[in-house]
């Protein structure tokens, strides 16, 4: 970050986009530049940031990175155009004043090194001077007469139609490369266009998931994020054909008004009108449609990721039920319900299996086992996973409580991700002698006692935070969910004498390696008795100590 800190325009732009003052932006970036973490700045540097929270600090960091990339791209584009000897003062000013990457790319488009196009071929045949005459619309020009001078068998310009086609290709490319025209077409398509879908391979949509989109249209400006993601998925699975229907007539009228002079008539008007049609349909419209679809998808992804992050935050910050002995139940039909009793600290006391549901329906045996566990370990709460056979298992437990007038209560627990955790390397290390389902029962019980400590062991994506989580950028999703976990862990704080490596790695300043080193040291010592002992841990230097100690 530091190499661009001298650029006041970066600070100014970030301040405008985040609606914060420039002094705050400078302070936040300086703090991040010094290696401070977002949670550390939010909690211990409030006086320097004006009390910004983690989300606001992250927004400043993200916007700073975007604007820095924008500035670097501007410099690169100016250099590339200058190397071609085509940089004018006006063009340079336009590039420097652009506040969006899209605008910079529009301005660069005419100067971009491109693959061989139809216009390139026409220019190689020497038709550019003739195209320029048409473009300038000089009134006394006789196209047929001027065109005859360009006829050449060698260049495959045998007839005037060949010449006309080549001139059309050059004019069409010039029109398509004008940044003003492109921006206007983009705006009109966004404001007045509709996104439309129709059935393609509907026989592959056996469950009728995309049925409402077989004949569907909606204005581009008002379509909501979940529908964008649904259309994208349907298109990806080849069930749907999706396109944007622009206000073509209005766009062509606009282009004609701006390209063709009022007093241009006859052959010249005809040539320019044909070039406009070709430019729009062949070059501008497909490209603008791609840009708008990409922008809509990006926007939908951002909104979806926000929802996923909010769902995850709610799950992680569920209030813990401390100090209770819990019986975790992972329900199933054929293989039986796995049981795990954990004490107040989450330590496993016992495991078992019962078969109260079909096909065995051994309610007597199941009752005996559960009653034994309740009495032997003083179980106060039963946690039932909400997966397969959950309702049947709940009915069995409810009947059991009523029949024996038990003091214990039960609750249904969201078991999303428990099976992923129970088959993971981490779970195998924690419970090497347990079956996968037994580990799941332990996880379900512990989720009630301390949701945060248990859920951090699972890849956030496996917790089941949203319907379209596999349809968005996995990198952006991982970054956002990782930030949510980090924020939640540091908000709550961590007991250094009981926390797992999985939990410790999210503490401000700590890495996975340092977290595991803390666990190893704790096992050697039995427990930490003073904070200074942490300074002896390998790879936990002075800066890491400063960043983490307030959260431990």
N, C-alpha and C positions, 0 to 999 in steps of 0.2 A: 504493500500500500504506500510506503513512504516515498517512492519515486514520483508519485503524482501529487503528493501533499502540497507542493509549492503552487499548484494550479488553483487559483482562487475560483475559477469558473466551475471547477468540479464541485467545490463546497457550495457555491451559489445554486447550481442545478439540483444538488441533493437536497438542499434546504427547501427549494421550491416544491420538489416532488413529495417530500415527507411532511411539508408544512411545519418545519421547525426552524429555529433561528440558526444562523451560520456559526455562531460561537459554540452552540451545543454540538453541532455536527463535527466541528474541529476537535472538540474535547473527546467525543466518542471515538473518532478515528485514531486520535493520539493514544487513547487507552488501549484500543484493540492492537494498535501497532506495537505497543510495549509488551504484547503477549498476554494481556489480561483476558480472562474468559468472559462471556456474556453474563453468566450468573454472578460472577465476582463483581463486575461493574455495576450490575443492577442492585446488589445488596450493599456493597462497601464503597461505592464511589458516587452515591446519590448527589452529593454536593457539587460534583463536577458535571453531572448530566442533567441537573434540574429534576431529578427523581424519575428518570425514564425506567420503565420495566423491561423485562427480557425481550418481549415481542417488539417493542419500539426500538430497542438497541439493534436487534436482528434486522429490522426493516431498514435502519440506517446503513448497516453493513451491506445488505443486499443491494440497496440503491447505489451505494458508493461503488460497488463492484460493477454494476451496470453502466454507470456514468463513466467510470474509468475505461471500460471496454469501448464505450462510445467515443471517448476522446482519442483513444489509441487508433480506432478505426478511421476517424476523421483524418488524423495525421498520415496514416497509411494511404488513404484514398487521394489526399492532396499530393503526396509524393509520387504515386503511380501516374496521376494525370500530368503532373509537372514533367515527369520523365518522358512523356509523349509530346511535350512542348505545346500542350493544349489548355493549360491552366490560365484562365482569365481572372482579373480581380473580382469580377461579379460572381463567378463560379466559386472562387475561394471563400468569399463572404457567405454565400448560400450554404456551403458545406460547414463552415465554422459556426453558423447560427442554428444548424439543425439540432433539435432536441430529442430526436428518435433515430434509432439505427435504420429503420425503414426509409426515412427521408434521405439519409446518407447513401444508401444503396440505390435509390431512385436516381440521385444526382450522378452516381458513378456509372450507372448502366450504359450510357452511350460510349463510354471510354473503356469498358471492360473488354479484356481479351476474350473473344468468344470463338466457339467452334465455327466451322464454315457454314454460313447460312445462305439462303437463296439470294439475299442482298449482297453478300460477299462475292458470290459467283457473278452476279450482274455487274458489280464494280470491277471485277477482274476482266470482264469483257469490255470495259471502258465506257459504261453507260452512265456513270455518276454525273458528268457535265450536263447531259440531257435531262437527267432527273432534277438537277439543280435549277435548270431553266423552268421546268414545270412548277417546282416548289416556289420559285420566286414570282410566278404568275405574271410574267411580262406580257402585256396585252397584245403585242404584235406578233407573237410567236406562232408559227405555223408548224404544228407538231409533225405532220406527215413529211413536210419538206425537210425539217431539221433531222427527223428520224432516219431519213434515207442515207444520210452521211454515216450512219453507224451500222449499216447492213454489212455483213461479212460471213461468208460460208465457213471460213476457218474458225470463227468464234461462235458458230451455230446461231447466228443472227440472220436467218435466211429471209424472213418476211418482216413487215412492219409489226405484225402481231407478236413476233419474238422480241422485238425491241420494246414494244409496249409492256409485255409481261415482265421484262427485266427492270424497266423503269418503275413499274408498279411495286416490285419487290423492294427496291431501294426506298421508295416513298413510304411504303408500309412500315419498314423498319424505323425510319426517321420518326414517324408519328408515334410508334410504340415506345420509343426511347425518350420521349419528352416527359420529364418528371411531373410537370404541371398537369398534362393530360392524364397520366397514370393515376395521380392522386385524386383527380376529379372523378375518374371512372371508379376508382376504389370506393370513394365516398358515396357516390350514387348507388353503387351495388350494395354497399353496407346499409344505406338508409332506405332504399326502395326495393331491394331484391328480396327474393324468397328462397328458402332452402327447401328442396323437394326430394322426395324419395319414392321409389317404386319397388315392387317385388322383383327379385332376380331369380335366385334358386330357392323359391319358397318351400319346395319339398324337403329341403334340409332343415327347415325351421319346424321340427316335429312338435315341439311344445307350444308353438305359436307365440314365442317370446316377442317377435318383432311384428306381429300381425297388424298393430295399429299404424305401422310405418309402411305398409304395402302400397298405400296411396295416401301420401301425406305431404302437406306443405305448410310453412310457417314463415313469417317475416324474419329476415336475418337479424334485424335489430332487436327482436324480442325473444328469440329462442333461448331457453334456459339450459344450464350446463348439463344436467343429467340426460336431456334429450340429445344433445350433441354427442355425448359419450355413447348413448344407445345407438344412434345412427352410425357412428364410427365403428362400433363393434359389429353391427349388422352388415356394414360394407366390407369390413375385414373378413367376415365369415362368408362373404359372397351371397348372403341372403337378400341384401338390398343394393340398389343402385342409387347413389346420392349425388345430387348436383345443386348448383346455385343458379337460379333463374334471374338474370339481371333485367333492369328496365332498359332493354336494348334500344328501343326507338328513341327515348330521351337522350341516351348516351350518344347515339349516332348523330342526332340533331345538334348536340353540343359540339361534337368534334367537327362537323361540317361548318358550323358557325365560326369556329376558331381557326380552322385550317384554310378554308376557301374564302378568298376575298369576295366582297359583295358584287364587284363588277366583273368577276371572272365568269366567262360563259363558254359555251361550245365544248370542243374537244378537251380543253384544259380542265373545265369543271367536271366533265365526265371521268377523266383520268384520276383526278383527286378524289372524287366521290367513291370510285372503285377501290382506290388505295386505302381510303378510310375504312370501308367495309372489310377489306382483307386484313388490314392491320388490327382492327378490333376483334374480328372473329378468330383469326389464326394466331395472333401474337398477344394482344392485351388481355382479352377476356379469360383464356385458359390460365394465364399467369396470375391475374388478379383473383380468380376463383381459388387457385391454390393458396395464395397469400391469405385470403379471408378465411378459408377452411382451417388453415394452420393457426391463424390468430384466434378463431373461435375455439379450436381444440385446446390451445394453450390457456385461454381464459377459463374454459370448462375444467381443465386439469387443476388450475390454481384453486378454483372454488371447491372442487371435489376434495383436493388435498387439505384445504382448510376444514372441511366437514370431517374428514378422516381424523385430522389432528385433534379437533374438538372432541370427537367420540373417544379417542385414545386417552386424552387428558382426563375426561370424566371417569373412565375405567380405572386409570392409575391412581386418581385421587379419591376413590371411594373410601369412606371412613373405615379404618381397620377395627376388627372386633378383638381387642387384645384380652389376654388373661382367661381364655376359654379353652377347654379341651374339646377338640372337634373330631367328629367322625366324617371323613370324606367318602362319598359314594359315587363311583363311576358306573352309571347304569348300562346294562346291555341285556339282550334277550338270550341268545344261544350260549354265549360264553360266560354268562353270569355277571352279577354286579360286583365289582371289586371294591373292597373296603380298606380304609387306612385310618387308624386313630393317631392323632398328633397331640402332644401336650401343649401347654400354654406358650412355649417358646418355638413350637413348630417341629420339635423332635418327634420322630416316628416311634410310636409305642407298640403297634401291632398292625398286622394286615390280615385280610381274609377274603373269602368269596361266598356269595349267596345266590340262590336261583329262585327268586320269588315270582318271576314272570314266565310267560310261555317261552320255550316249549315244556320246561320241567314243572313249573308252578309249585315248587317246593316251599310253600309259605311257612309251614311248620318249622322246617330246618332253618329257614331264613330268620324267622322270629327268634329262635333259640340263640343264634349267633349274635344278632344285633343286641338282644337283651343282655347277653354275656358281656359284650364290649361296653355297653352303657354302665353296667354295674361295676365291672372290674376296673375301669379307668375313670369313672365319674364324668362321662361324656355329657356336656351341657347343650351341644348344638350338633345337628346333623346337616351336612352340606351335600346336596344332590346336584350332580351335573345336569345341564339342560339338553343333553344330546339324545341319541336314540334310547328309547325305553324310559325316558325321564318321567313321563306322566304316569305310567304304570308303577314305577318305583315310588313316586311321590304318594300314590294312592295306598300302596303297601305300608309306607312309613306313617302316613296319617292314620290309617286304621290301627296300626300297632300302638301309637301314642294314645289313641282313644280307648282301645281295648284294655290296656294296662295302666291307664291314667298316669302316664309318664310325665316327669318334670321337664324332660328335654324338649327342645323346639327343633324345627327344621327350616331350611331355606333352600331356594333354587339358586344355583350359581352358574353364571355364564362360563362354560368350559371351553370356549373358543381358544384354540392354540394349545390346549393341554396335551392333545395327542402328539402335536409337533414337538413340544418340550420333552414328553416322556420317551420319545425315540431318539432324542438328541444326544450328542457326545457328553454334554454337561450333565444330563439326567443319568446317563450310564455311569459317569464318574461319581455322582452323588449317591446313587443306589445301584451298585453293580450287581447285587443279587436279586433285584426285583424284576418282575415281568413289566412290560410296557404299560399294561392297564393298571397295575398296582402303583406305578409312578404317577399315572394320571390321577388316581384317587388321592394320593398325597398332595399333588398340585392343587386339586379342587379344595381340599381342606385348608391348605395354607393360604389360598386366595381370599378366604373369609378373614383369616387372622391378620394378614398384611398384604393387601392386593398389590401394592407397589413393589415390595421385595420379591414377590413371586412372579409378577408379570414381566419384570425386566429380564427374566431368564429366557423369554420367548422373543423371537424376531417380531417386531411390532406389526408387520404385515400379516402375520399368522393369527393375530388376535381377532381378526375379522372386524375391521373398523369401518368397512364401507362396501357398497355393492359393486362399484366400478374400480376397485383398487388395482386390478390387473390391467386396466385400460389406460392408465396414466403413466407418465415418465417415471420409471422405477427409481432413477437417481434422485429426482426431485422429491418423490414420496419418501425414500429412505432418509434424505437430509431433513425433511420436515418432521417426520415421526421421531427421528433421532433427537432433534432439537426439543420436541415435546417431552420425551423421556428424560433428557438432561435437565430441563426446566423443572419437571415434577420432582425428580430426585433431590435437586438442590433446594427446592422450595420446602420440602419436608425435612431434609437433613438425614444423615446416615449414622447409625451406631457402629463405630469402627470395630467394636469387639464382637458383633454378631453378624454383620453384613457379609453377604457372599461377594466373590469377585465380580459376578455379573452386575451387582448393584453398585459396588465401589467404582467400577470403570466409568460410570456416568457422573461421578462427583467432579465438580469444577477442578480443572487442572490435571486430573488423573487419567492415565491411559490404561488399556487392558493389562499391559505388562506390569505397570506400577501397582495396579489393583491386586493382581495375583501375587506380587512380591509382599504386599501388606498382609494378605491371607497367610502366606508361608511364615512370615515373621511372627504373626499372632499365634500360629500353631506351635512355634518354637517357645515363645514366652508364656503361653497359656492365655494371657490377655495383656493388653496395653494398660499401663497404670498412669502414665503421663504423656502428654502430647509430644514432648521432646524426643520420645523413643521413635517416633515416625521419621525423624531426621536420619536415622541409621539405615533406613530402607534403601536398597539399591535403586538408583535412577529417580529417587525422590529428592530433587535439589531444592535450593532456597526458594526459587520462583514457584515451583510446584507446591511447596509447603505453604507459601503465602496464599496461593490461589485456592487451596483445598481445605486448609485447617478450619476455617469458619463454618464449613459445611459438615465437618466430621464430629 
